[in-house]
Amino acid sequence: LQDPRRRRVYRSARTLSASAMVFRCTNYGANPSDATNSDNTSGPGYGLINVALDSFAVPATPLAATGATKPMWLLSNVEAAFLVAEAAARGWLPGVNDEEAFKGAVRESFRYLGLSDAQADEYLDANTVPTPNPRVAYPAGGSLTEKMTAIAWQKYFALNGMQGNEAWTDWRRFGIVQPPLSIAPERGNNPIPRRLLYPSGEFSYNDENVPKGVTQFGKVFWDL
């Protein structure tokens, strides 16, 4: 999709990038080989690393500072912006324009990675005219399903490399983004887990309140 964020989320493959940015992946679960080692594939981008080192420390804290008083974020500005867009699309925020909220969330993702609003708008426009791409272009007059398709994909792209747990939750909530499954033979026919299992301590000290017969593939109450 010619998304400039890819240059921040992933680095170019070292051995293939003498003069240009070259992005190369591998199938999840594939047997490792020289062709798919860390030098020949694209690892985490320097944009994410720089953000982690610089922007997360607000305020900056020495390495030795640990404990309950050390700052951390619980909800990123990017995630919050997409939640606003979703709520507006569902009609839960009267007076909030859902299309503008969506575009604002995409811009917030670009800002987070050190990119500009102009770059975000160029990316949105390029995937809207002449043929709208449902993973990027927001269908202001479309159905809720069409709107949620754009929101779900853009949120998935925006949280790439930073909030995988939220991407997993949205996979369960929306069922729109369908990541490829591991090709490792050990997976068998198992799908993506739909819930976390209770820790062993619960069975040891709180067994009477732990639901029985629960597996990682069973849905939680809100996962319809």
KOLRO-263882 format. One record per residue (C-alpha): residue number from 1; x, y, z; chain; residue in one letter. Coordinates in nm, 3 decimals. Example, Ala and Ser with C-alpha at 12.3 -4.5 7.8 and 13.67 -1.06 7.14 Angstrom:
+-----+---------+---------+---------+-----+------+
! seq !    east !   north !      up ! mol ! type !
+-----+---------+---------+---------+-----+------+
!   1 !   1.230 !  -0.450 !   0.780 !   A !    A !
!   2 !   1.367 !  -0.106 !   0.714 !   A !    S !
+-----+---------+---------+---------+-----+------+
//
This chain:
+-----+---------+---------+---------+-----+------+
! seq !    east !   north !      up ! mol ! type !
+-----+---------+---------+---------+-----+------+
!   1 !   0.000 !   0.000 !   0.000 !   A !    L !
!   2 !   0.308 !   0.225 !  -0.019 !   A !    Q !
!   3 !   0.275 !   0.299 !   0.350 !   A !    D !
!   4 !   0.572 !   0.512 !   0.467 !   A !    P !
!   5 !   0.532 !   0.370 !   0.818 !   A !    R !
!   6 !   0.688 !   0.046 !   0.697 !   A !    R !
!   7 !   1.028 !   0.219 !   0.694 !   A !    R !
!   8 !   0.988 !   0.290 !   1.066 !   A !    R !
!   9 !   0.828 !  -0.037 !   1.174 !   A !    V !
!  10 !   1.074 !  -0.257 !   0.981 !   A !    Y !
!  11 !   1.434 !  -0.214 !   0.884 !   A !    R !
!  12 !   1.569 !  -0.304 !   0.544 !   A !    S !
!  13 !   1.730 !  -0.646 !   0.512 !   A !    A !
!  14 !   2.099 !  -0.574 !   0.583 !   A !    R !
!  15 !   2.257 !  -0.789 !   0.315 !   A !    T !
!  16 !   2.011 !  -0.681 !   0.046 !   A !    L !
!  17 !   2.003 !  -0.307 !   0.104 !   A !    S !
!  18 !   2.323 !  -0.173 !  -0.048 !   A !    A !
!  19 !   2.150 !   0.113 !  -0.228 !   A !    S !
!  20 !   1.776 !   0.091 !  -0.157 !   A !    A !
!  21 !   1.529 !  -0.009 !   0.111 !   A !    M !
!  22 !   1.453 !  -0.380 !   0.063 !   A !    V !
!  23 !   1.188 !  -0.541 !   0.278 !   A !    F !
!  24 !   1.187 !  -0.917 !   0.305 !   A !    R !
!  25 !   0.985 !  -1.145 !   0.528 !   A !    C !
!  26 !   0.956 !  -1.517 !   0.587 !   A !    T !
!  27 !   0.665 !  -1.745 !   0.655 !   A !    N !
!  28 !   0.593 !  -1.778 !   1.025 !   A !    Y !
!  29 !   0.696 !  -2.123 !   1.141 !   A !    G !
!  30 !   0.923 !  -2.195 !   0.844 !   A !    A !
!  31 !   1.244 !  -2.385 !   0.908 !   A !    N !
!  32 !   1.530 !  -2.139 !   0.957 !   A !    P !
!  33 !   1.793 !  -2.119 !   0.687 !   A !    S !
!  34 !   2.071 !  -1.886 !   0.576 !   A !    D !
!  35 !   1.830 !  -1.720 !   0.334 !   A !    A !
!  36 !   1.594 !  -1.630 !   0.619 !   A !    T !
!  37 !   1.839 !  -1.535 !   0.892 !   A !    N !
!  38 !   1.829 !  -1.197 !   1.063 !   A !    S !
!  39 !   2.062 !  -1.035 !   0.810 !   A !    D !
!  40 !   1.854 !  -1.142 !   0.511 !   A !    N !
!  41 !   1.514 !  -1.047 !   0.649 !   A !    T !
!  42 !   1.363 !  -0.727 !   0.786 !   A !    S !
!  43 !   1.375 !  -0.700 !   1.164 !   A !    G !
!  44 !   1.220 !  -0.433 !   1.388 !   A !    P !
!  45 !   1.254 !  -0.087 !   1.242 !   A !    G !
!  46 !   1.470 !   0.186 !   1.386 !   A !    Y !
!  47 !   1.165 !   0.410 !   1.419 !   A !    G !
!  48 !   1.011 !   0.174 !   1.675 !   A !    L !
!  49 !   1.342 !   0.137 !   1.854 !   A !    I !
!  50 !   1.395 !   0.513 !   1.869 !   A !    N !
!  51 !   1.046 !   0.567 !   2.001 !   A !    V !
!  52 !   1.100 !   0.300 !   2.264 !   A !    A !
!  53 !   1.425 !   0.458 !   2.378 !   A !    L !
!  54 !   1.322 !   0.822 !   2.359 !   A !    D !
!  55 !   0.949 !   0.879 !   2.366 !   A !    S !
!  56 !   0.849 !   0.611 !   2.617 !   A !    F !
!  57 !   1.060 !   0.766 !   2.890 !   A !    A !
!  58 !   0.833 !   1.057 !   2.987 !   A !    V !
!  59 !   1.001 !   1.194 !   3.183 !   A !    P !
!  60 !   1.338 !   1.030 !   3.119 !   A !    A !
!  61 !   1.440 !   0.800 !   3.403 !   A !    T !
!  62 !   1.776 !   0.644 !   3.487 !   A !    P !
!  63 !   1.813 !   0.274 !   3.425 !   A !    L !
!  64 !   1.835 !   0.208 !   3.798 !   A !    A !
!  65 !   1.494 !   0.364 !   3.863 !   A !    A !
!  66 !   1.254 !   0.074 !   3.904 !   A !    T !
!  67 !   0.944 !  -0.002 !   4.103 !   A !    G !
!  68 !   0.588 !   0.120 !   4.123 !   A !    A !
!  69 !   0.684 !   0.484 !   4.072 !   A !    T !
!  70 !   0.853 !   0.430 !   3.734 !   A !    K !
!  71 !   0.644 !   0.590 !   3.455 !   A !    P !
!  72 !   0.470 !   0.378 !   3.193 !   A !    M !
!  73 !   0.172 !   0.415 !   2.963 !   A !    W !
!  74 !  -0.142 !   0.205 !   2.999 !   A !    L !
!  75 !  -0.322 !   0.327 !   2.687 !   A !    L !
!  76 !  -0.129 !   0.468 !   2.392 !   A !    S !
!  77 !  -0.250 !   0.778 !   2.212 !   A !    N !
!  78 !  -0.268 !   0.575 !   1.890 !   A !    V !
!  79 !  -0.496 !   0.310 !   2.037 !   A !    E !
!  80 !  -0.713 !   0.575 !   2.202 !   A !    A !
!  81 !  -0.758 !   0.761 !   1.872 !   A !    A !
!  82 !  -0.878 !   0.445 !   1.696 !   A !    F !
!  83 !  -1.118 !   0.370 !   1.981 !   A !    L !
!  84 !  -1.268 !   0.717 !   1.932 !   A !    V !
!  85 !  -1.302 !   0.649 !   1.558 !   A !    A !
!  86 !  -1.477 !   0.319 !   1.627 !   A !    E !
!  87 !  -1.713 !   0.473 !   1.882 !   A !    A !
!  88 !  -1.799 !   0.754 !   1.639 !   A !    A !
!  89 !  -1.864 !   0.504 !   1.357 !   A !    A !
!  90 !  -2.101 !   0.312 !   1.585 !   A !    R !
!  91 !  -2.288 !   0.632 !   1.669 !   A !    G !
!  92 !  -2.183 !   0.637 !   2.033 !   A !    W !
!  93 !  -2.028 !   0.986 !   2.016 !   A !    L !
!  94 !  -2.291 !   1.231 !   1.890 !   A !    P !
!  95 !  -2.134 !   1.532 !   1.725 !   A !    G !
!  96 !  -1.808 !   1.356 !   1.641 !   A !    V !
!  97 !  -1.747 !   1.309 !   1.268 !   A !    N !
!  98 !  -1.642 !   0.947 !   1.228 !   A !    D !
!  99 !  -1.446 !   1.004 !   0.906 !   A !    E !
! 100 !  -1.242 !   1.284 !   1.059 !   A !    E !
! 101 !  -1.188 !   1.074 !   1.373 !   A !    A !
! 102 !  -1.059 !   0.791 !   1.154 !   A !    F !
! 103 !  -0.821 !   1.018 !   0.963 !   A !    K !
! 104 !  -0.708 !   1.170 !   1.291 !   A !    G !
! 105 !  -0.623 !   0.824 !   1.424 !   A !    A !
! 106 !  -0.415 !   0.745 !   1.115 !   A !    V !
! 107 !  -0.233 !   1.078 !   1.152 !   A !    R !
! 108 !  -0.166 !   1.000 !   1.519 !   A !    E !
! 109 !  -0.003 !   0.672 !   1.413 !   A !    S !
! 110 !   0.222 !   0.862 !   1.172 !   A !    F !
! 111 !   0.313 !   1.119 !   1.437 !   A !    R !
! 112 !   0.398 !   0.844 !   1.683 !   A !    Y !
! 113 !   0.658 !   0.711 !   1.440 !   A !    L !
! 114 !   0.803 !   1.052 !   1.367 !   A !    G !
! 115 !   0.619 !   1.107 !   1.039 !   A !    L !
! 116 !   0.407 !   1.407 !   0.941 !   A !    S !
! 117 !   0.036 !   1.472 !   0.898 !   A !    D !
! 118 !   0.109 !   1.557 !   0.534 !   A !    A !
! 119 !   0.256 !   1.210 !   0.481 !   A !    Q !
! 120 !  -0.049 !   1.054 !   0.641 !   A !    A !
! 121 !  -0.285 !   1.253 !   0.419 !   A !    D !
! 122 !  -0.086 !   1.164 !   0.109 !   A !    E !
! 123 !  -0.107 !   0.795 !   0.204 !   A !    Y !
! 124 !  -0.484 !   0.819 !   0.260 !   A !    L !
! 125 !  -0.543 !   1.009 !  -0.064 !   A !    D !
! 126 !  -0.329 !   0.772 !  -0.272 !   A !    A !
! 127 !  -0.543 !   0.478 !  -0.158 !   A !    N !
! 128 !  -0.873 !   0.661 !  -0.207 !   A !    T !
! 129 !  -0.846 !   0.802 !  -0.559 !   A !    V !
! 130 !  -0.918 !   0.675 !  -0.819 !   A !    P !
! 131 !  -1.005 !   0.336 !  -0.666 !   A !    T !
! 132 !  -1.070 !   0.322 !  -0.291 !   A !    P !
! 133 !  -0.878 !   0.049 !  -0.110 !   A !    N !
! 134 !  -1.105 !  -0.090 !   0.167 !   A !    P !
! 135 !  -0.805 !  -0.135 !   0.396 !   A !    R !
! 136 !  -0.725 !   0.236 !   0.383 !   A !    V !
! 137 !  -1.006 !   0.450 !   0.238 !   A !    A !
! 138 !  -1.282 !   0.535 !   0.484 !   A !    Y !
! 139 !  -1.632 !   0.486 !   0.336 !   A !    P !
! 140 !  -1.808 !   0.782 !   0.494 !   A !    A !
! 141 !  -2.141 !   0.683 !   0.336 !   A !    G !
! 142 !  -2.087 !   0.309 !   0.367 !   A !    G !
! 143 !  -2.222 !   0.046 !   0.602 !   A !    S !
! 144 !  -2.092 !  -0.011 !   0.953 !   A !    L !
! 145 !  -1.919 !  -0.328 !   0.831 !   A !    T !
! 146 !  -1.738 !  -0.131 !   0.560 !   A !    E !
! 147 !  -1.637 !   0.136 !   0.809 !   A !    K !
! 148 !  -1.513 !  -0.119 !   1.060 !   A !    M !
! 149 !  -1.308 !  -0.286 !   0.785 !   A !    T !
! 150 !  -1.108 !   0.034 !   0.732 !   A !    A !
! 151 !  -1.076 !   0.097 !   1.106 !   A !    I !
! 152 !  -0.973 !  -0.260 !   1.188 !   A !    A !
! 153 !  -0.704 !  -0.276 !   0.919 !   A !    W !
! 154 !  -0.559 !   0.066 !   0.996 !   A !    Q !
! 155 !  -0.555 !  -0.007 !   1.368 !   A !    K !
! 156 !  -0.380 !  -0.337 !   1.293 !   A !    Y !
! 157 !  -0.117 !  -0.156 !   1.087 !   A !    F !
! 158 !  -0.078 !   0.117 !   1.350 !   A !    A !
! 159 !  -0.025 !  -0.123 !   1.642 !   A !    L !
! 160 !   0.222 !  -0.337 !   1.444 !   A !    N !
! 161 !   0.530 !  -0.392 !   1.655 !   A !    G !
! 162 !   0.400 !  -0.206 !   1.959 !   A !    M !
! 163 !   0.073 !  -0.353 !   2.087 !   A !    Q !
! 164 !   0.032 !  -0.706 !   1.961 !   A !    G !
! 165 !  -0.203 !  -0.791 !   2.247 !   A !    N !
! 166 !  -0.454 !  -0.532 !   2.123 !   A !    E !
! 167 !  -0.424 !  -0.662 !   1.768 !   A !    A !
! 168 !  -0.509 !  -1.008 !   1.905 !   A !    W !
! 169 !  -0.810 !  -0.870 !   2.091 !   A !    T !
! 170 !  -0.934 !  -0.691 !   1.779 !   A !    D !
! 171 !  -0.892 !  -1.011 !   1.577 !   A !    W !
! 172 !  -1.130 !  -1.172 !   1.823 !   A !    R !
! 173 !  -1.368 !  -0.875 !   1.834 !   A !    R !
! 174 !  -1.393 !  -0.797 !   1.462 !   A !    F !
! 175 !  -1.288 !  -1.109 !   1.275 !   A !    G !
! 176 !  -1.180 !  -0.878 !   0.990 !   A !    I !
! 177 !  -0.801 !  -0.901 !   0.981 !   A !    V !
! 178 !  -0.702 !  -1.265 !   0.935 !   A !    Q !
! 179 !  -0.327 !  -1.307 !   0.986 !   A !    P !
! 180 !  -0.169 !  -1.616 !   0.826 !   A !    P !
! 181 !  -0.118 !  -1.909 !   1.060 !   A !    L !
! 182 !   0.213 !  -2.072 !   1.134 !   A !    S !
! 183 !   0.321 !  -2.328 !   0.877 !   A !    I !
! 184 !   0.519 !  -2.525 !   1.136 !   A !    A !
! 185 !   0.399 !  -2.887 !   1.139 !   A !    P !
! 186 !   0.375 !  -2.873 !   1.519 !   A !    E !
! 187 !   0.071 !  -2.646 !   1.486 !   A !    R !
! 188 !  -0.133 !  -2.927 !   1.337 !   A !    G !
! 189 !  -0.488 !  -2.804 !   1.280 !   A !    N !
! 190 !  -0.490 !  -2.570 !   1.578 !   A !    N !
! 191 !  -0.632 !  -2.222 !   1.509 !   A !    P !
! 192 !  -0.519 !  -1.903 !   1.683 !   A !    I !
! 193 !  -0.597 !  -1.927 !   2.057 !   A !    P !
! 194 !  -0.899 !  -1.722 !   2.162 !   A !    R !
! 195 !  -0.822 !  -1.683 !   2.530 !   A !    R !
! 196 !  -0.547 !  -1.705 !   2.789 !   A !    L !
! 197 !  -0.549 !  -2.006 !   3.018 !   A !    L !
! 198 !  -0.585 !  -1.978 !   3.393 !   A !    Y !
! 199 !  -0.245 !  -1.997 !   3.567 !   A !    P !
! 200 !  -0.163 !  -2.308 !   3.765 !   A !    S !
! 201 !  -0.180 !  -2.108 !   4.089 !   A !    G !
! 202 !  -0.555 !  -2.066 !   4.043 !   A !    E !
! 203 !  -0.601 !  -2.442 !   4.035 !   A !    F !
! 204 !  -0.387 !  -2.476 !   4.347 !   A !    S !
! 205 !  -0.542 !  -2.200 !   4.559 !   A !    Y !
! 206 !  -0.875 !  -2.107 !   4.400 !   A !    N !
! 207 !  -0.987 !  -2.428 !   4.235 !   A !    D !
! 208 !  -1.352 !  -2.399 !   4.332 !   A !    E !
! 209 !  -1.387 !  -2.081 !   4.125 !   A !    N !
! 210 !  -1.195 !  -2.190 !   3.815 !   A !    V !
! 211 !  -1.424 !  -2.296 !   3.527 !   A !    P !
! 212 !  -1.367 !  -2.655 !   3.430 !   A !    K !
! 213 !  -1.312 !  -2.782 !   3.076 !   A !    G !
! 214 !  -1.180 !  -2.449 !   2.946 !   A !    V !
! 215 !  -0.924 !  -2.460 !   2.666 !   A !    T !
! 216 !  -0.730 !  -2.182 !   2.494 !   A !    Q !
! 217 !  -0.958 !  -2.219 !   2.192 !   A !    F !
! 218 !  -1.284 !  -2.156 !   2.378 !   A !    G !
! 219 !  -1.438 !  -1.811 !   2.348 !   A !    K !
! 220 !  -1.470 !  -1.567 !   2.637 !   A !    V !
! 221 !  -1.814 !  -1.423 !   2.711 !   A !    F !
! 222 !  -1.781 !  -1.114 !   2.489 !   A !    W !
! 223 !  -1.629 !  -1.297 !   2.193 !   A !    D !
! 224 !  -1.939 !  -1.370 !   1.988 !   A !    L !
+-----+---------+---------+---------+-----+------+
//
